[in-house]
Amino acid sequence: MEITDTKSGHSHGNLTAAHGNLTAAVGIATIEGLGPIGGNAHSAEEYLEIDRTLLIASIIKRLSETLQ
């Protein structure tokens, strides 16, 4: 996804993980910190904390229900 500031025309380039500061800077409502918790990213030992991931999923579900 490419984000462009419609006022200045400045492009913020292609976004990947944890670039909420760029979307917030152009006025897009942004919530960060709702990604999965784990460790050893991009390795054979990568893992997720399942209980924490389920909690975050339920928070995201409740947030989305309030927006409808």
N, C-alpha and C positions, 0 to 999 in steps of 0.2 A: 504494500500500500504506500502510495506517495501522498504526503500531506503538504499542501501549499497554502500559505497565508493569503487569503483573498484581498486583504488590504494592501500588503506590501508586495505581493507577488513572489515572495521568497519561498523557495522549495526547501523542505526539510528532508528530502531524499526518501529512500525506501526504509520503512520501519520494520524492525524485528522486535524481539522481546525488550521490555522495560524502557520504552521510549515515551512514556506518558508525559514527561516534561515537555516534549515537543507538541503533543496534541493539546495539552492544557494551555500552552503558550499561544495557540491560535484560537482559543475559545471553545474547544471541544471538552465537554464534561468528561473527566478522567478519574478513574479509581485505579490505584496501583496496589500491589501487595496481595493480590488474590490468586497468585499462581501456586502451583504445588510446592510442597516443602520436601526436600530430600538432599542428596549429596552425590559426590563423585560424578558430576555431569559429564556426559559424552564419553563414558568409559565403560568397560565391561562390568564394573562394580556399581554403576549408577542405580539409585534406588529412590523410591517415594515413601514418605510416611503416610500410610494408607488412612489411618484415623484422622490425621490432619487434613488430608486431601478430601475426605468425605465431609468434614466440617466446612471446609472452604466451598465445596460444591453446594452444600445446603445454604450457606450464606449468599452465594451468587443466585441461587434459585429464589430465595426470599427477596433479594434486591430486585430481581427481574419482575417479580409479581407486584411489587409496589409501583413499578413504572407503567403498568398496563392500565 
